């Protein structure tokens, strides 16, 4: 698969983010905060996780676009495979222990506004990457080093990965009749 340019990555991100924004309309706040089981996340927590991690990912894009540090470092083989297939593996993944502290949203508007803000930030990132003269990389906690374009692609893949989790929660919410 050819590497996608920044504009295509931004369009993919906007399309996937719009899926999440449009989905919010079908839930009431109680549904957003309902957990399928005590150890799992509510849909609201999934949204909060996406908002939090994407802020971190955008910061990595900015850093990579302003330096040549770590330019020769590489992503892990697992990450390279994910980028090649433009997708996370189709399985449940365990995140870092800090995920256990993901908060519930204060309200639906917090989620909608957060997603809209991320879309705006990604538009700014597109210009940054398009004019990028640097080849810097930063380290993902478990997948090695990514450049700015790879961080963009990873972000959109991460949003799509959590759509699978959303589908599982949707099944629970339909059977629970909240």
Secondary structure, 3 states (H helix, E strand, C coil): CCCCCHHHHHHHHHHHHHHHHHHHCCCCHHHHHCECCCCCCEHHHHHHHHHHHHHHHHHHHHHHCCCCCCCCCCECHHHHHHHHHCCCCCCCCCCCHHHHHCCCCCCHHHHHHHHHHHHHHHHHHHHHHHCCCCCCEEEECCCEEEEHHHHHHHHHHHHHHHHHHHHHHHHHHHHHCC
